[in-house]
Amino acid sequence: MSAKGRCGEDGKSGTKWRMSEGDVTDGLVMTSGRGPDRSGGISMQSRKGRTTSPTMTLIHKPTGLKVVGSIPAGHYSRAEMIKERVQLRARLWAELEAEVSHALRIPGQ
């Protein structure tokens, strides 16, 4: 990717530089914790006894820069987890975009 990003051919369109979605890969690793009261003989614990703590990684392919963040362990409904993931990705995207613009020495960033 060039340092032009999405701000125009000459880089002088007056808009802030943005990374291209195609230059970023992301990964999500889900971890489940089991409660301390797990008893033997039960093949599957109920959801109530588990906590989830996903970790997300965004990598800017051209520069190799990456940022990692996670959602605190807890009990989340499906809708809550989706909302948390969207917020985490937005936060990590902004962080990665700042690091990339600094690494590429893009003026005005």
PLY file of the C-alpha trace (Angstrom):
ply
format ascii 1.0
element vertex 109
property float x
property float y
property float z
element edge 108
property int vertex1
property int vertex2
end_header
0.00 0.00 0.00
1.20 3.47 -0.70
1.16 6.22 1.89
-1.73 7.75 -0.03
-4.31 5.52 1.64
-7.82 6.77 0.96
-7.20 10.51 0.78
-6.86 10.81 -2.99
-4.31 10.41 -5.73
-2.17 13.35 -4.73
-2.73 13.00 -0.98
-4.06 16.59 -0.86
-7.83 16.16 -0.94
-8.20 17.69 2.52
-9.47 14.51 4.13
-7.66 12.60 6.83
-5.63 9.60 5.68
-7.30 6.22 6.26
-6.00 2.67 5.96
-7.52 0.41 3.38
-9.53 -2.58 4.68
-7.67 -4.79 2.21
-4.33 -4.03 3.87
-5.44 -5.34 7.26
-5.97 -8.90 8.42
-7.70 -9.70 11.65
-7.92 -12.69 13.90
-10.07 -13.55 16.87
-9.18 -16.16 19.47
-11.89 -17.20 21.88
-10.96 -18.60 25.26
-13.38 -20.11 27.72
-12.75 -20.32 31.40
-14.40 -22.87 33.57
-15.76 -22.05 36.95
-14.04 -23.44 40.02
-17.02 -25.68 40.80
-16.61 -28.08 37.88
-17.56 -31.54 39.00
-16.39 -34.76 37.43
-18.79 -36.92 35.48
-20.56 -34.04 33.75
-19.56 -33.92 30.11
-20.64 -30.35 29.47
-20.97 -27.55 31.91
-23.78 -25.08 31.48
-23.06 -21.70 29.94
-23.69 -20.13 33.29
-20.51 -21.64 34.67
-18.27 -20.41 31.86
-16.68 -17.10 31.05
-15.41 -16.02 27.65
-12.54 -13.70 26.89
-11.85 -13.14 23.18
-8.54 -11.67 22.01
-8.43 -9.81 18.69
-5.36 -9.08 16.57
-5.19 -6.63 13.66
-2.16 -6.79 11.36
-1.25 -4.23 8.71
0.14 -6.49 5.98
2.40 -3.99 4.14
4.25 -2.84 7.28
3.82 -5.88 9.52
2.60 -3.71 12.40
0.06 -5.32 14.69
-2.13 -4.44 17.64
-3.75 -6.82 20.10
-6.63 -6.28 22.47
-9.07 -8.37 24.42
-12.50 -8.18 25.96
-12.52 -8.70 29.73
-13.55 -12.19 30.81
-17.20 -12.39 31.68
-20.63 -13.77 30.90
-21.95 -12.20 27.70
-25.11 -12.77 25.73
-24.65 -13.19 21.99
-25.79 -9.59 21.37
-23.50 -8.22 24.08
-20.51 -10.12 22.68
-21.17 -8.83 19.17
-21.34 -5.27 20.52
-18.11 -5.76 22.51
-16.30 -7.16 19.43
-17.40 -4.23 17.26
-16.18 -1.75 19.88
-12.88 -3.61 20.33
-12.26 -3.71 16.57
-12.98 0.02 16.25
-10.56 0.81 19.09
-7.84 -1.45 17.66
-8.38 -0.06 14.15
-7.81 3.51 15.37
-4.72 2.40 17.28
-3.28 0.54 14.28
-4.08 3.41 11.92
-2.16 5.81 14.18
0.84 3.46 14.35
0.87 2.93 10.57
0.58 6.65 9.78
3.46 7.33 12.18
5.58 4.52 10.67
4.90 5.74 7.12
5.51 9.35 8.19
2.25 10.61 6.73
2.06 14.39 7.25
-0.70 15.84 9.38
-1.38 12.68 11.34
0 1
1 2
2 3
3 4
4 5
5 6
6 7
7 8
8 9
9 10
10 11
11 12
12 13
13 14
14 15
15 16
16 17
17 18
18 19
19 20
20 21
21 22
22 23
23 24
24 25
25 26
26 27
27 28
28 29
29 30
30 31
31 32
32 33
33 34
34 35
35 36
36 37
37 38
38 39
39 40
40 41
41 42
42 43
43 44
44 45
45 46
46 47
47 48
48 49
49 50
50 51
51 52
52 53
53 54
54 55
55 56
56 57
57 58
58 59
59 60
60 61
61 62
62 63
63 64
64 65
65 66
66 67
67 68
68 69
69 70
70 71
71 72
72 73
73 74
74 75
75 76
76 77
77 78
78 79
79 80
80 81
81 82
82 83
83 84
84 85
85 86
86 87
87 88
88 89
89 90
90 91
91 92
92 93
93 94
94 95
95 96
96 97
97 98
98 99
99 100
100 101
101 102
102 103
103 104
104 105
105 106
106 107
107 108
